[in-house]
């Protein structure tokens, strides 16, 4: 594992750092917009007062913080695997390239000593999981990783209620940021409440500090940050597009880790790009919020 010099210097000095996942760059956004957004995410972290650390596997080496060439390789390569923690060792052995999911990013960031991760939406329990047992590796990883993840809830193509139940069972604390409702990724309200609410970065940082003091920080803290109403996808369009996308998945026989990129691409086309723009807005907002929380954590 290699930590970029700027990131290593910030960590050694106790300054705020935010890790950014790279699956969004390689598999979640079309080219060349993906590289532009990757740079905008890092800029949002800097504007929030923290050092960005985009995480990926480059040439078999887990990298915590990417230089320009590495970022371009992840954004533009056709050989970039989508990797959860289980995939890290095979990628390293083959000296291959990989874009890290939330789970892999959280795992590597925590090993590097980073306390905040920003992403778009978490993985979770898939609809129909009663028959398929399809559940993202994000959940089990969050259950055993001491890190805070700023997101916009879970991807709305998932079974949100079942995912919240799993997070509770796995002892993962969920906070709503400025909301009493759990976000639905493209929309601000998934239809489910959050158990706890914070309204400022300082309040979120206080929860992190209390977890450490009480010894309850063996699992992750999820900070769920909704899109404001004026920036969310129109709820009716959202429901219609998701229903059509799930039907398309079934018809195409898509399964496993290929489901999410298939659906994201379908929703992009079905909504004439509206989901893509909402995705970009929410992930940039989350990066900025994660930076502000990291600053509050680092403040004496």
N, C-alpha and C positions, 0 to 999 in steps of 0.2 A: 504494500500500500504506500502510495506517495502523496504527501500533503504539500500543496503548492506553497512556495516561500511566503507569500503574503498571508495566506491562511495560517500557516504555522507561527508566523510572527504575531499575528493577532491573538491566537490561542495562548501563546506563551505570555503575552502581556495582559491577559484577562479581558481583551476587547471583544465586542460582540461579533459573532459569525453566524450566518444563516446558510444551511445546506439546501441545495436545489436539486430535485430529481431530474433525470435526463430522458426518461421514456417519453415525456411530453414532447421533447425536441425531436426525437428520432421516429416516434410512432404516432404521436398525437396531433401533429400539425403538418400541413402540406409545405413542400419546399417552394420557394426559398423563404416563405414567411416564418418557418420554424427557427431559422438562424437569427432572424431579426428579433423574434420574441425572446429567444434565449438571451440575447444581449439586453433587451428591455428588462428582463427579470433581474439580471445582475445589476442594472442601473437602478431599479426600484429598491433593491436591497441597499445599495450605496446611498441613495437619497434618504433612506430611513436611518442611516447612521451606522450600518453594519458592513462587514466584509462578506461578499458572496462566495460560496464554495459549491459550484456545480459539480455533481458527482457522476462518474462514469467509469467504465473499464476501457482502457485504451491500450491496445497491444498486449493484452493479458495483465495489465497493471491497474489495480484499483486506484483511481485518481480522486483526490479530494481537492477540488479547485482545478479548472481547466484553463490552459492558455488558449490563444486564438486558434492555433492550428488544431488542437485537440477538439475544441468546440466545433470547428468546421467539419472534422472527421466524423463526429457523432451526428451532426445535422445532415451531412451529405452522403454518408456511406451507405451502400446497399447491403453491407455485410454486418450491420449492427444488430446484435441480438437483444431482445427484450429480456432482462434478467432479474429474477427474484434472488433472494439469498442462496437458494439451492444451486443456482447457475453460476455463482461467482467462481468456484473452484475449477469447473470444467473450462470456463472462459480463460482463466489464468493459465491453466495447463496448455491450452491451445494457442495462447498468445493472441487471443481474438478481441474484438471490440464488442462492448455491451453497453446498453442504456439501462440505467437502474430504475426499477420501480420504486414506489414509496417504501416498500419493505426493505429492499436492498440499500436504498439511500439512507434510511433510518439506521440500519445495521452498521454501515460503514461510517456514517457521521458520528454515531455514538462511540465507536471505537476510536475515532479521532479526537473525541472530547467536545464535540459540537452539541449544543443543547436544543437548537431550533431547526426545524425543517419546514420549508414551504412547498406546497403542491397545489394542484387544482382540486381533485377529489380523491378520497380514499377508495380502495377496492373493498369489497365486502361479500355478503351472501348473495348469490345470483338468484334471480327468479326461477322457480322450479327446482331449487336445490334439494328439496325433499326427495326428488328422484335422482338427480344428477350428482349430489354431494359437491356441487361446484361452489367453492368459497375461496376468496383471494388469500394469498399468503400474507397480505398486509396485516390481517387480523391477528394471527398467531405471533407474528413478529412484534407488533405493537404490544402484545401481552407480556413480552419479556425484554423490552428495550426501553431504557430510561431516556426519553426524549419528548419534546413537545412538537406536535405537528399542526401547523396552521393550514386549514383546508376550507373548502366550501361544502362540507358534508361529504357524502358518498355519491358516486356517480348515480344519476337518477334512473339509469337502466337497471339498477340492482333492486333487491328487496330491502328497502330502507328499514322497515320495522324489524325484520329478522337480523339485519346488521347491527342495529342498536341493541337488540337483545344479546347478541354475541359479544359486543363490546362490554356490556355490563357483566356478562358471565366471565369474561377474561380480565375483569378488574381494570379496564381502561377508562380513565376519567374523561368526561366530555363536557366542555364548556361552550355555551353560545356567546359569541362576541357581539354585544349590543342587541341581542335577541333572546327571546324565550322559546323560539322555534328552531328545530334542526333544519339547516338549509338543504335544499334539494338540487344542489349543483347549479343547473341553469336557471332555477327559480329560487326565490328566497325562503320558501316554506315547503318542506317535504310532506307536511301533514302531521308531523310528530314533534312533541316538545323536547327541549333539552333539560337535563336534570339541574344544571347550574348555569348561571349567567355572570359574565364580567363585562364591564363597559369601558375599560381603559387598559392600555398595555401594563401599567403599574399593577392593576388588579390581577392580571394574568401572571405577572412575574411573582406576585405575592403567593399565588397558589403554588407555583413551582417551588418557591422557597419553603413553604409549609410542607410540601411533599417530602423534600429532603430532610427537614427537621424531624418529621414524624416517621420516616422510614417507609413511606408508601410510594416511593419513586422507582420501584422495580419494573413498572410498566409505563406505557406512554400516556401523555396528556394530549387530548385532541382539542384544539381551539377551532370551533366551527364559525366561519366568517361568511355571512350571506351577501349576495349581491343586493344592492338597494333596488327598490321596485322599478325605478326608472331605467336600470341597466339589465334587468333580468329578461329572460325570454318570455314572450307572452304565454301565460299558463295553458291556454287552450291549444295553441300551436305545439307547445311542449308535449302535452299528453297525446295528441294525435301522432306526432312524429315518433315518440317512444314506442307507441303501440305498433306502428307500421314497421319500425326497426326490429322489434322483437319477432314479428312475423317473418321478416326477411331473414333473420338469423336462423329460425327454424327451417325455413324453406331451403336455405343454402347448406344446412347441416354443419354450421360453424360451431365449434366447441372450444372449451378450455381458454387458454390465454389469448386466442385469436378473436374471442367474442368482442372484447372492448374496442380494439382498433377497428373491427368491422362495423360496429354500431356507431362509433364516432364518425367514421367516414360516411355512413348512410345518413346520419342526422345532419351532417354538413350539407349533403346534397339535397335532402328532403326539405330543409328549411332555407335553402338558397344562401347558405353561409351564416345564418343568424346564430347557430349554435357555436360555430367557430369563433365568432366575434365575442360572444358571451364567455366562452372558455378563456380567451385571451384576457378579457377584462378581469375575470375573477382571479386568475392565477397571478396577474400583476398586483392586484389588490392584496392578495395573500402574502406575496413576497414583501411588500411594504409593511404590512402588519407584523409579520414575523421579525423584520428588522427592528421595528419599534419595541416589540416585546424583548428581543435580545438586548437592546440598549438598556431597557428597564432592569433586566436581570443583571447586567454588568455594572449598573450604577450602585454606588455604596449606600 
